Amino acid sequence: MPEDTVRLMCPNLTCRKILAVPKSARGKTVRCRSCGTNIRVPSAPAIAKAAFEDKKSDKPAA
């Protein structure tokens, strides 16, 4: 899979197809070609976002 694409799974429980969309689609809505469900492409990778949240929670409360 080329690095300039984002892979995501259709949230429709009867479909669950894997979609490959261009990175330029981040933050936009795309349509599953298999079932027609509208899917919001995440604006940032979930792993990077989770790592940021972990670092944020490590700081003691003031």
Backbone bond lengths (Angstrom), bond angles and torsions (degrees), N, CA, C in turn:
res aa  C-N    CA-C-N  psi(-1)  N-CA   C-N-CA  omega(-1)  CA-C   N-CA-C  phi
1 M - - - 1.453 - - 1.527 107.86 -
2 P 1.320 117.75 128.77 1.470 120.15 178.58 1.526 111.76 -61.49
3 E 1.334 115.12 150.15 1.459 120.22 -178.29 1.525 113.11 -73.61
4 D 1.324 117.96 -11.40 1.455 120.38 -178.98 1.525 112.35 -90.90
5 T 1.342 116.67 18.63 1.459 120.77 177.95 1.522 110.74 -123.53
6 V 1.322 114.49 157.16 1.463 122.53 176.03 1.522 106.30 -113.39
7 R 1.329 116.54 130.45 1.466 120.32 177.83 1.517 108.80 -103.01
8 L 1.323 116.24 132.98 1.453 120.87 176.41 1.512 109.75 -147.06
9 M 1.331 114.90 160.01 1.460 120.75 -177.85 1.524 109.66 -101.77
10 C 1.304 115.94 138.31 1.458 121.06 175.94 1.531 108.49 -62.57
11 P 1.339 117.80 129.58 1.464 120.48 -178.46 1.533 114.28 -75.58
12 N 1.323 117.88 -10.14 1.458 121.67 179.06 1.529 108.67 -67.11
13 L 1.328 117.18 118.22 1.464 121.95 -174.75 1.521 113.87 -62.68
14 T 1.317 118.16 -21.73 1.459 120.10 178.38 1.527 112.00 -90.71
15 C 1.321 117.94 -4.03 1.463 122.52 -177.49 1.531 111.19 -113.03
16 R 1.330 116.74 -70.53 1.470 125.18 177.91 1.531 114.09 56.74
17 K 1.335 117.71 28.36 1.463 121.29 178.17 1.524 109.86 -72.60
18 I 1.330 116.60 151.61 1.458 122.65 175.51 1.526 107.35 -90.48
19 L 1.326 115.97 126.33 1.454 121.32 179.28 1.519 109.25 -108.21
20 A 1.316 116.95 144.52 1.460 122.78 173.34 1.523 106.14 -117.40
21 V 1.322 116.51 113.52 1.461 121.59 -178.23 1.526 108.80 -120.07
22 P 1.338 118.45 153.30 1.464 119.91 179.70 1.526 111.63 -65.95
23 K 1.338 116.28 150.78 1.466 120.78 178.96 1.524 111.27 -60.27
24 S 1.320 117.32 -24.23 1.466 120.58 178.67 1.528 111.58 -66.05
25 A 1.340 117.96 -12.86 1.465 122.12 178.97 1.522 112.38 -86.04
26 R 1.341 118.75 -1.70 1.473 121.28 179.91 1.527 110.11 -55.71
27 G 1.335 115.46 133.22 1.458 121.20 179.84 1.519 114.17 81.82
28 K 1.316 117.48 -0.57 1.463 121.54 -178.78 1.526 109.97 -110.52
29 T 1.312 116.00 172.52 1.460 122.22 177.99 1.522 108.88 -103.37
30 V 1.329 116.14 132.95 1.463 121.93 176.08 1.522 108.30 -121.88
31 R 1.306 116.48 164.57 1.461 121.57 -179.73 1.522 109.93 -113.10
32 C 1.322 115.88 133.59 1.463 121.20 176.74 1.526 108.08 -66.54
33 R 1.319 116.69 128.27 1.467 120.47 -179.24 1.522 112.22 -72.06
34 S 1.322 116.34 -20.62 1.454 120.36 -177.33 1.528 112.47 -82.00
35 C 1.360 116.83 -47.12 1.467 119.46 -173.90 1.529 113.83 -119.83
36 G 1.337 118.14 -12.58 1.457 121.10 178.15 1.519 115.19 88.38
37 T 1.335 118.23 4.40 1.467 121.51 179.26 1.524 110.11 -67.92
38 N 1.338 116.71 135.98 1.456 121.35 174.86 1.522 109.06 -79.99
39 I 1.338 116.38 132.68 1.463 122.38 -175.80 1.518 109.02 -129.38
40 R 1.319 116.90 129.20 1.466 122.16 176.10 1.530 108.27 -84.49
41 V 1.339 116.61 121.96 1.462 121.49 178.69 1.528 107.40 -80.34
42 P 1.331 118.20 127.34 1.471 120.29 -179.68 1.526 111.11 -57.97
43 S 1.339 116.03 144.44 1.461 119.83 -178.71 1.519 112.23 -78.99
44 A 1.336 118.33 -21.37 1.465 121.95 178.21 1.523 108.49 -140.61
45 P 1.327 116.62 152.67 1.464 118.84 177.72 1.525 111.15 -59.01
46 A 1.312 117.22 138.83 1.467 121.93 -177.44 1.524 111.84 -63.95
47 I 1.323 117.97 -33.66 1.463 121.11 -179.13 1.524 110.29 -65.25
48 A 1.310 117.46 -46.09 1.463 120.73 -179.97 1.523 110.28 -64.19
49 K 1.304 117.06 -39.09 1.461 121.21 179.29 1.527 110.21 -64.85
50 A 1.329 117.64 -42.00 1.463 121.58 179.32 1.523 110.58 -65.18
51 A 1.322 117.83 -39.79 1.465 121.07 178.77 1.520 110.35 -63.70
52 F 1.318 117.21 -38.95 1.459 121.40 178.30 1.524 110.25 -63.90
53 E 1.321 117.38 -42.74 1.462 121.19 179.73 1.527 110.98 -64.32
54 D 1.349 117.70 -37.84 1.464 121.16 178.46 1.520 111.16 -63.62
55 K 1.326 117.71 -43.62 1.461 121.28 179.77 1.519 110.77 -66.12
56 K 1.323 116.19 -36.06 1.457 121.05 -179.52 1.530 110.43 -66.41
57 S 1.320 117.81 -36.12 1.464 121.33 -176.95 1.527 112.51 -80.46
58 D 1.350 118.46 -14.32 1.459 121.70 179.16 1.524 113.03 -72.52
59 K 1.320 117.38 -21.28 1.461 120.54 -178.43 1.524 109.91 -75.27
60 P 1.332 117.84 136.42 1.468 119.96 178.61 1.528 111.44 -69.28
61 A 1.313 115.69 147.52 1.465 120.84 179.08 1.520 109.12 -71.47
62 A 1.327 116.09 140.36 1.473 119.87 -178.37 1.502 111.69 -91.21
